[in-house]
Amino acid sequence: MSATTVAPWIAAQTQTLLAQKGHAWLLVGPSGLGQYRLALALVCAWLCEQPTEQGACGVCGSCHAIEVRTHADLCVLMPETVALELGWPLSEKAQGEIDAKTRKPSKEIRVDAMRDAVEFSQRTSARGRGKAVLVFPAERMNHVTANALLKTLEEPPGDVKFVLASDAAHQLLPTIRSRCLAHTMVWPALDTSLAWLQQQGLDGRQAAVMLRACGGRPDDALLLAQAGPSGPTPASWVKLPNAMARGDVSGLKDWTPTQAVDALQKLCHDLLAVKAGAAPRFFDALDLPAGSSLATLTAWAKALAAAVRTVEHPFNSGLMLEALVSQAQNAINAKN
Ligand SMILES: [Zn+2]
């Protein structure tokens, strides 16, 4: 990871955490604020051959080994789906099973991977600068894997440090939480986020709309902008509220039902906020239709919350989108 790509709020937090003693950190807070990048910056600094107060040097053998995902003293513990997304290699056995299609990549942190991590922490450091275990997202450990990690956290064998990152820390075992020093992720200022998004290649308007669509979370905004033409784009996001008021499904054509429900929940939230006299968060006030009564909007919010639970496996996503849009149109235009 080269220094130039580190967002300023991640760099500042890296420095704060490095200045404190601790062998196990738990990074908590909502997703999209750069938890994974902060966790990675920490392990890079711990293992770096010439670290400074700011963190890893970015050029030594250790930094390079992390960059190419082959550091012998770093164990990355993730659900297989996340590891594949972020470009971390799976164990030979796991990759073999997935290649042979005997099973799909796991969405949880598997017991096999945890066993490897426990063995890893008992080995001697290969490069002589200690070892590090990065767990992300930590709430994807089930009770078995969490308990296996707990023992290692309680009595770390030798020179191993841990960083766990979670956007749902309340789901972690209390005993895991109590073994770690907690750090709450810092929200970057609006103009800092906008400047960073523009450095990543977004234009000004794209950065502003996507950041708003993601409730001010810059990492989520970048992912959304990079996701391409399927799903929300700046143009479709801005038009969404009025398209829903007209019952126009075409705006959601390439969206997954999950993306649609998420967007509708944000729209419903903003209409409720405006009704209650507060500022909208996800859409520009100028792009919002008037909306119906608080009672109707509240009922819509409940219906959307119920839809979240079934949306991952709709029997027909086209029909589901149509039903969602029709529900939205009714809720926005209801006379009472
Ligand atoms: Zn280095």
Boltz pocket constraint, residues with backbone or C-beta under 6 A from the ligand:
constraints:
  - pocket:
      binder: B
      contacts: [[A, 44], [A, 48], [A, 49], [A, 50], [A, 51], [A, 56], [A, 57], [A, 58], [A, 59], [A, 60], [A, 61], [A, 62], [A, 63]]
      max_distance: 6.0
